[in-house]
């Protein structure tokens, strides 16, 4: 027993050393730069008693994903209302939580909750599908920033002390809120398309509005920081009909491109000066070269195809785009041409809301009824494993986080840390 504990402590110390050095971290939705990729030797198989480092009970439900900085894991949750669709309770009792856990053990370090704004929409079938803690928080290593729709943006320091709050609008829509905040430099970017049709850039220290852009239409997606071929940062936002590129510092519109003519949920990914955007109920995917000015539809749109996803986001690896659509189909495209490499039906009967993540040459697809599928990131569809935690039948809407050689998985009841023991 002592030897096993010593081995666990050594492995944990090594993982934390990687994090502290900046080699590995997962600071926002879909990880570093939002591209959902890491190099860790994460496990292929796990279960209740195989490669399970720890599991931690959560004080509420949620569809948000965990994030990691140093020895801290951050997550959001909700309780008090909306836990049972048939008996939702009193909306006045709805509490929104920001949680901090210890990476090594899963111990809950602090739990700060706020009362939901009375303008929060009541429970519907669509909202019940994911709940009231859908947006993934973001951290800059000094504070954690969480977005709760009409309840606003709230910042806590690493000790759980509230720093500021910011109201970003009181609008709502049938699906609820979903966009996750992004940090770049001294600014926190929040897409409040649903709440106020506005993209906000907030000062990360004070929460004051530095700039904002209006008329952001039907976009549940998160902002994306991409870099041109010469390394210049651009803030990309995919919305209904149009993809925009902004100067991250000033909010000045740099370019626009004809986009997806429907509402947009998936988060764009970038690679070597190109941004890839999915979206729409009819499912589309397009590629745009960054760095243009004005209307770049004819000059910088590289390709557009009638394959995509309505909800889930892709990853880029070795010249290919991979994603698992919300309709339960695994897709692989040639990133240079948009040509389909494979389309395979996944072994699930439920819609998929979590987005694919990559560790090395392994792809992780979180389903609602078949656990987490592990696929080979290759030119042919190959399923490596199906991992189910038998003791937990709760819904899995959250995308995994990757930290070193470990995965963090979230259900409505628990946060799990999976890794080679």
C-alpha positions, 0 to 999 in steps of 0.5 A, spaced: 500 500 500 505 504 501 509 503 495 502 504 491 501 511 494 509 513 493 508 511 486 502 515 486 505 521 489 511 521 484 507 521 478 503 527 481 509 531 482 511 530 475 505 532 472 504 538 477 512 540 475 510 540 467 504 544 469 508 549 473 513 550 467 508 551 462 509 545 459 502 543 460 495 546 462 488 547 460 486 554 461 480 554 457 474 551 453 478 546 449 485 547 452 491 551 450 489 556 444 482 553 444 484 547 439 483 541 444 490 538 443 495 536 447 501 531 447 500 527 453 500 519 453 493 519 456 490 512 457 486 508 452 482 504 457 479 505 464 473 504 468 471 504 476 477 501 478 482 501 472 486 507 471 482 511 476 486 516 480 480 519 483 473 521 483 470 527 486 463 528 488 460 535 485 455 540 489 451 541 483 450 539 475 453 542 469 455 541 462 461 546 463 468 543 462 474 543 467 480 547 466 486 547 469 492 551 472 498 549 476 495 545 482 488 547 481 482 545 477 476 550 476 469 548 474 462 551 474 455 547 477 448 549 478 443 547 484 437 549 487 432 549 481 432 545 474 435 538 477 428 535 475 424 536 469 418 534 472 419 538 478 424 543 477 422 547 484 422 555 485 427 559 480 428 563 486 432 558 489 437 557 483 444 557 485 450 558 480 457 555 483 464 556 481 468 550 484 476 550 485 479 543 486 486 540 488 489 537 481 493 531 485 487 529 490 480 532 487 479 535 494 474 541 493 478 547 496 473 552 495 465 553 492 463 560 491 456 560 489 451 566 487 444 567 486 441 567 479 439 573 476 431 573 476 431 574 469 434 567 468 429 563 463 425 558 466 426 550 465 424 548 458 426 541 455 431 544 451 434 548 457 434 541 461 438 538 456 444 542 459 442 546 465 444 553 467 452 551 468 454 550 460 459 555 459 466 553 461 470 558 465 477 561 463 483 562 467 489 567 466 493 564 472 491 569 477 484 569 476 478 565 474 472 568 470 466 565 469 460 566 464 453 565 467 448 568 461 443 573 464 447 572 471 453 576 468 460 574 468 464 574 475 471 573 477 474 570 483 482 570 485 485 563 486 483 563 493 476 564 492 475 571 493 470 575 488 474 580 484 468 583 480 462 582 476 459 585 469 452 584 466 452 583 459 445 583 457 438 580 459 436 577 453 435 569 452 433 564 447 430 557 447 437 553 448 439 558 453 446 560 454 453 556 451 458 561 449 465 560 454 469 566 455 477 567 452 483 571 455 488 574 451 493 579 454 489 583 459 482 582 456 477 577 457 472 576 451 465 574 452 460 573 446 454 575 449 450 574 442 444 571 446 444 576 451 445 583 448 447 581 441 454 584 443 461 581 443 465 584 449 472 585 451 473 586 459 479 588 463 481 582 466 483 586 473 477 590 473 471 587 469 470 594 466 468 594 458 474 596 454 471 595 447 464 592 445 461 590 438 454 590 436 450 586 432 453 579 433 447 575 431 445 568 433 452 565 435 452 560 441 460 559 439 466 562 443 471 567 440 477 564 438 484 567 438 488 565 431 494 567 428 496 569 421 502 566 417 506 572 420 504 571 427 499 577 428 493 575 433 486 576 430 480 575 434 475 570 430 468 570 431 463 565 427 456 568 427 450 567 423 451 568 415 458 571 417 465 570 420 469 576 422 476 578 424 477 583 429 483 586 432 483 583 439 486 590 442 481 595 439 475 591 437 476 594 430 473 589 424 479 587 420 475 582 415 469 579 414 467 573 410 461 569 407 459 564 412 454 559 415 447 561 413 444 559 420 445 559 427 452 557 429 454 553 436 461 550 434 468 553 436 473 555 430 479 552 430 486 555 427 492 552 424 498 555 421 494 561 419 487 558 417 481 558 421 476 552 420 469 553 422 463 549 423 455 550 424 448 550 421 443 545 422 444 543 415 451 542 417 457 546 413 464 547 414 469 552 411 476 554 411 479 561 411 486 564 411 487 569 416 490 576 415 485 579 410 482 586 410 475 587 408 470 582 405 475 576 404 470 571 401 473 571 394 480 572 396 481 568 403 476 563 403 479 556 401 474 552 401 467 550 403 463 543 404 456 541 406 459 536 411 459 539 418 456 539 425 451 543 428 453 543 436 460 540 436 467 543 434 473 539 431 480 538 432 486 539 427 492 533 426 497 532 421 493 535 415 486 533 417 480 535 421 476 530 425 470 531 429 464 527 432 457 531 430 452 531 434 448 526 430 453 521 432 457 521 426 465 521 426 468 525 420 475 526 417 476 531 412 483 533 408 484 540 411 487 543 405 482 541 400 475 539 405 475 533 401 472 527 406 476 522 408 471 518 412 464 518 415 463 513 420 456 512 424 458 512 432 456 506 436 451 511 440 443 512 439 444 519 443 446 526 440 453 528 442 454 535 445 461 534 448 467 536 443 472 531 441 479 532 444 486 529 442 492 527 446 498 525 441 494 520 436 488 518 440 481 522 439 476 522 445 469 522 443 464 523 449 457 520 448 451 520 453 450 513 452 456 509 451 461 512 455 467 515 452 470 512 445 477 512 444 479 513 436 485 512 432 487 519 429 489 516 422 486 516 415 481 510 417 476 510 422 479 505 428 476 505 435 481 503 440 476 502 446 469 504 449 470 506 456 464 506 461 464 508 468 458 503 470 457 506 477 455 513 474 449 513 469 449 521 469 449 525 463 456 526 460 455 533 456 462 536 458 468 535 453 474 532 457 480 536 459 487 533 458 493 535 463 500 531 462 498 524 462 491 525 465 484 526 463 479 530 467 472 527 465 465 531 468 458 528 469 452 531 473 455 528 479 462 527 479 469 529 476 474 524 475 481 524 474 483 518 469 491 516 468 495 510 468 497 508 475 
